[in-house]
Amino acid sequence: MSFGGVPRPVPSEVIAQIADRCDAAHCLQAQREFLEGEEVRVASGPFVDFVAKIERIDPDQRVWLLMDMMGAATRVAVPASELRPKDG
C-alpha cells in the first residue's frame, strides 16, 4: 500500500505478529486453531501474558475468554491473532 507512490511503513505490531508465527527456519506457519475449553496465553494487547480459558469462539474469530482477575472470573473478548498456546 502506498500514498502518492511512497510505500507506507508496516506497523511494528504487525511485523511482531507475523514473526511470532514463524518457525525456527523463519517460515510462516498457518495460524493455529484453538478449541473451546483450552487454556491460552494472551500475546498482545492490554491483557498480555494473562492465561485464560476459551469460553467461546465466534465465527468472526473473536474469542471469548474467562480469566481470573482479582479472584473473580471475568469474560473478555480478544481477536484469535492475539492468542498463543499456554505453554508455547
mmCIF file of the C-alpha atoms, coordinates in Angstrom:
data_MODEL
# 
_entry.id   MODEL 
# 
loop_
_atom_site.group_PDB 
_atom_site.id 
_atom_site.type_symbol 
_atom_site.label_atom_id 
_atom_site.label_alt_id 
_atom_site.label_comp_id 
_atom_site.label_asym_id 
_atom_site.label_entity_id 
_atom_site.label_seq_id 
_atom_site.pdbx_PDB_ins_code 
_atom_site.Cartn_x 
_atom_site.Cartn_y 
_atom_site.Cartn_z 
_atom_site.occupancy 
_atom_site.B_iso_or_equiv 
_atom_site.pdbx_formal_charge 
_atom_site.auth_seq_id 
_atom_site.auth_comp_id 
_atom_site.auth_asym_id 
_atom_site.auth_atom_id 
_atom_site.pdbx_PDB_model_num 
ATOM 1  C CA . MET A 1 1  ? 0.000   0.000   0.000  1.00 0.00 ? 1  MET A CA 1 
ATOM 2  C CA . SER A 1 2  ? 1.287   3.478   -0.739 1.00 0.00 ? 2  SER A CA 1 
ATOM 3  C CA . PHE A 1 3  ? 0.357   7.136   -0.771 1.00 0.00 ? 3  PHE A CA 1 
ATOM 4  C CA . GLY A 1 4  ? 1.465   9.127   -3.800 1.00 0.00 ? 4  GLY A CA 1 
ATOM 5  C CA . GLY A 1 5  ? 3.851   6.350   -4.837 1.00 0.00 ? 5  GLY A CA 1 
ATOM 6  C CA . VAL A 1 6  ? 5.578   6.297   -1.450 1.00 0.00 ? 6  VAL A CA 1 
ATOM 7  C CA . PRO A 1 7  ? 5.277   2.948   0.393  1.00 0.00 ? 7  PRO A CA 1 
ATOM 8  C CA . ARG A 1 8  ? 3.588   3.046   3.782  1.00 0.00 ? 8  ARG A CA 1 
ATOM 9  C CA . PRO A 1 9  ? 5.547   1.553   6.680  1.00 0.00 ? 9  PRO A CA 1 
ATOM 10 C CA . VAL A 1 10 ? 4.151   -1.625  8.208  1.00 0.00 ? 10 VAL A CA 1 
ATOM 11 C CA . PRO A 1 11 ? 3.309   -1.153  11.911 1.00 0.00 ? 11 PRO A CA 1 
ATOM 12 C CA . SER A 1 12 ? 5.780   -2.914  14.212 1.00 0.00 ? 12 SER A CA 1 
ATOM 13 C CA . GLU A 1 13 ? 2.974   -4.838  15.933 1.00 0.00 ? 13 GLU A CA 1 
ATOM 14 C CA . VAL A 1 14 ? 2.004   -6.414  12.590 1.00 0.00 ? 14 VAL A CA 1 
ATOM 15 C CA . ILE A 1 15 ? 5.624   -7.412  11.990 1.00 0.00 ? 15 ILE A CA 1 
ATOM 16 C CA . ALA A 1 16 ? 5.788   -8.914  15.519 1.00 0.00 ? 16 ALA A CA 1 
ATOM 17 C CA . GLN A 1 17 ? 2.590   -10.925 14.968 1.00 0.00 ? 17 GLN A CA 1 
ATOM 18 C CA . ILE A 1 18 ? 3.977   -12.346 11.728 1.00 0.00 ? 18 ILE A CA 1 
ATOM 19 C CA . ALA A 1 19 ? 7.332   -13.143 13.352 1.00 0.00 ? 19 ALA A CA 1 
ATOM 20 C CA . ASP A 1 20 ? 5.546   -14.968 16.198 1.00 0.00 ? 20 ASP A CA 1 
ATOM 21 C CA . ARG A 1 21 ? 4.035   -17.339 13.624 1.00 0.00 ? 21 ARG A CA 1 
ATOM 22 C CA . CYS A 1 22 ? 7.409   -18.264 12.118 1.00 0.00 ? 22 CYS A CA 1 
ATOM 23 C CA . ASP A 1 23 ? 9.258   -21.481 12.924 1.00 0.00 ? 23 ASP A CA 1 
ATOM 24 C CA . ALA A 1 24 ? 12.994  -21.852 13.655 1.00 0.00 ? 24 ALA A CA 1 
ATOM 25 C CA . ALA A 1 25 ? 13.731  -21.714 9.903  1.00 0.00 ? 25 ALA A CA 1 
ATOM 26 C CA . HIS A 1 26 ? 11.791  -18.410 9.667  1.00 0.00 ? 26 HIS A CA 1 
ATOM 27 C CA . CYS A 1 27 ? 8.981   -19.980 7.628  1.00 0.00 ? 27 CYS A CA 1 
ATOM 28 C CA . LEU A 1 28 ? 5.497   -18.640 8.279  1.00 0.00 ? 28 LEU A CA 1 
ATOM 29 C CA . GLN A 1 29 ? 3.232   -21.261 9.857  1.00 0.00 ? 29 GLN A CA 1 
ATOM 30 C CA . ALA A 1 30 ? -0.536  -21.446 9.499  1.00 0.00 ? 30 ALA A CA 1 
ATOM 31 C CA . GLN A 1 31 ? -2.471  -19.753 12.275 1.00 0.00 ? 31 GLN A CA 1 
ATOM 32 C CA . ARG A 1 32 ? -3.319  -22.319 14.931 1.00 0.00 ? 32 ARG A CA 1 
ATOM 33 C CA . GLU A 1 33 ? -6.946  -23.208 15.563 1.00 0.00 ? 33 GLU A CA 1 
ATOM 34 C CA . PHE A 1 34 ? -7.956  -23.015 19.214 1.00 0.00 ? 34 PHE A CA 1 
ATOM 35 C CA . LEU A 1 35 ? -10.676 -25.061 20.899 1.00 0.00 ? 35 LEU A CA 1 
ATOM 36 C CA . GLU A 1 36 ? -13.324 -24.110 23.437 1.00 0.00 ? 36 GLU A CA 1 
ATOM 37 C CA . GLY A 1 37 ? -12.156 -25.075 26.924 1.00 0.00 ? 37 GLY A CA 1 
ATOM 38 C CA . GLU A 1 38 ? -8.467  -24.752 26.006 1.00 0.00 ? 38 GLU A CA 1 
ATOM 39 C CA . GLU A 1 39 ? -6.140  -22.640 28.158 1.00 0.00 ? 39 GLU A CA 1 
ATOM 40 C CA . VAL A 1 40 ? -4.242  -19.974 26.225 1.00 0.00 ? 40 VAL A CA 1 
ATOM 41 C CA . ARG A 1 41 ? -1.863  -17.082 26.851 1.00 0.00 ? 41 ARG A CA 1 
ATOM 42 C CA . VAL A 1 42 ? -2.676  -13.589 25.584 1.00 0.00 ? 42 VAL A CA 1 
ATOM 43 C CA . ALA A 1 43 ? 0.279   -12.438 23.457 1.00 0.00 ? 43 ALA A CA 1 
ATOM 44 C CA . SER A 1 44 ? -0.532  -8.755  22.987 1.00 0.00 ? 44 SER A CA 1 
ATOM 45 C CA . GLY A 1 45 ? -2.912  -6.007  23.970 1.00 0.00 ? 45 GLY A CA 1 
ATOM 46 C CA . PRO A 1 46 ? -3.961  -4.882  27.441 1.00 0.00 ? 46 PRO A CA 1 
ATOM 47 C CA . PHE A 1 47 ? -4.081  -8.467  28.787 1.00 0.00 ? 47 PHE A CA 1 
ATOM 48 C CA . VAL A 1 48 ? -0.624  -9.532  27.574 1.00 0.00 ? 48 VAL A CA 1 
ATOM 49 C CA . ASP A 1 49 ? 0.732   -12.607 29.425 1.00 0.00 ? 49 ASP A CA 1 
ATOM 50 C CA . PHE A 1 50 ? -2.612  -13.394 31.071 1.00 0.00 ? 50 PHE A CA 1 
ATOM 51 C CA . VAL A 1 51 ? -3.548  -17.074 30.981 1.00 0.00 ? 51 VAL A CA 1 
ATOM 52 C CA . ALA A 1 52 ? -7.239  -17.712 30.334 1.00 0.00 ? 52 ALA A CA 1 
ATOM 53 C CA . LYS A 1 53 ? -9.675  -20.423 29.302 1.00 0.00 ? 53 LYS A CA 1 
ATOM 54 C CA . ILE A 1 54 ? -11.514 -20.160 25.982 1.00 0.00 ? 54 ILE A CA 1 
ATOM 55 C CA . GLU A 1 55 ? -15.239 -19.954 26.651 1.00 0.00 ? 55 GLU A CA 1 
ATOM 56 C CA . ARG A 1 56 ? -16.489 -19.437 23.087 1.00 0.00 ? 56 ARG A CA 1 
ATOM 57 C CA . ILE A 1 57 ? -15.164 -18.736 19.583 1.00 0.00 ? 57 ILE A CA 1 
ATOM 58 C CA . ASP A 1 58 ? -17.327 -16.567 17.338 1.00 0.00 ? 58 ASP A CA 1 
ATOM 59 C CA . PRO A 1 59 ? -17.391 -17.050 13.536 1.00 0.00 ? 59 PRO A CA 1 
ATOM 60 C CA . ASP A 1 60 ? -15.591 -13.697 13.078 1.00 0.00 ? 60 ASP A CA 1 
ATOM 61 C CA . GLN A 1 61 ? -12.594 -15.124 15.039 1.00 0.00 ? 61 GLN A CA 1 
ATOM 62 C CA . ARG A 1 62 ? -13.390 -13.120 18.160 1.00 0.00 ? 62 ARG A CA 1 
ATOM 63 C CA . VAL A 1 63 ? -12.538 -15.365 21.102 1.00 0.00 ? 63 VAL A CA 1 
ATOM 64 C CA . TRP A 1 64 ? -14.329 -15.027 24.432 1.00 0.00 ? 64 TRP A CA 1 
ATOM 65 C CA . LEU A 1 65 ? -12.033 -15.821 27.346 1.00 0.00 ? 65 LEU A CA 1 
ATOM 66 C CA . LEU A 1 66 ? -12.638 -16.381 31.030 1.00 0.00 ? 66 LEU A CA 1 
ATOM 67 C CA . MET A 1 67 ? -9.742  -15.017 33.032 1.00 0.00 ? 67 MET A CA 1 
ATOM 68 C CA . ASP A 1 68 ? -9.180  -14.705 36.739 1.00 0.00 ? 68 ASP A CA 1 
ATOM 69 C CA . MET A 1 69 ? -8.955  -11.046 37.747 1.00 0.00 ? 69 MET A CA 1 
ATOM 70 C CA . MET A 1 70 ? -8.701  -10.265 41.430 1.00 0.00 ? 70 MET A CA 1 
ATOM 71 C CA . GLY A 1 71 ? -10.305 -13.579 42.374 1.00 0.00 ? 71 GLY A CA 1 
ATOM 72 C CA . ALA A 1 72 ? -13.281 -13.346 40.025 1.00 0.00 ? 72 ALA A CA 1 
ATOM 73 C CA . ALA A 1 73 ? -13.853 -14.905 36.593 1.00 0.00 ? 73 ALA A CA 1 
ATOM 74 C CA . THR A 1 74 ? -14.065 -12.114 34.039 1.00 0.00 ? 74 THR A CA 1 
ATOM 75 C CA . ARG A 1 75 ? -15.248 -12.531 30.436 1.00 0.00 ? 75 ARG A CA 1 
ATOM 76 C CA . VAL A 1 76 ? -13.096 -10.757 27.837 1.00 0.00 ? 76 VAL A CA 1 
ATOM 77 C CA . ALA A 1 77 ? -13.205 -10.816 24.010 1.00 0.00 ? 77 ALA A CA 1 
ATOM 78 C CA . VAL A 1 78 ? -9.958  -10.751 22.032 1.00 0.00 ? 78 VAL A CA 1 
ATOM 79 C CA . PRO A 1 79 ? -9.018  -11.453 18.404 1.00 0.00 ? 79 PRO A CA 1 
ATOM 80 C CA . ALA A 1 80 ? -7.706  -15.006 17.845 1.00 0.00 ? 80 ALA A CA 1 
ATOM 81 C CA . SER A 1 81 ? -4.498  -13.478 16.448 1.00 0.00 ? 81 SER A CA 1 
ATOM 82 C CA . GLU A 1 82 ? -3.616  -12.244 19.966 1.00 0.00 ? 82 GLU A CA 1 
ATOM 83 C CA . LEU A 1 83 ? -3.601  -15.754 21.461 1.00 0.00 ? 83 LEU A CA 1 
ATOM 84 C CA . ARG A 1 84 ? -0.839  -18.317 21.832 1.00 0.00 ? 84 ARG A CA 1 
ATOM 85 C CA . PRO A 1 85 ? -0.845  -21.807 23.342 1.00 0.00 ? 85 PRO A CA 1 
ATOM 86 C CA . LYS A 1 86 ? -0.479  -21.647 27.125 1.00 0.00 ? 86 LYS A CA 1 
ATOM 87 C CA . ASP A 1 87 ? 2.866   -23.423 27.048 1.00 0.00 ? 87 ASP A CA 1 
ATOM 88 C CA . GLY A 1 88 ? 4.076   -22.099 23.722 1.00 0.00 ? 88 GLY A CA 1 
# 
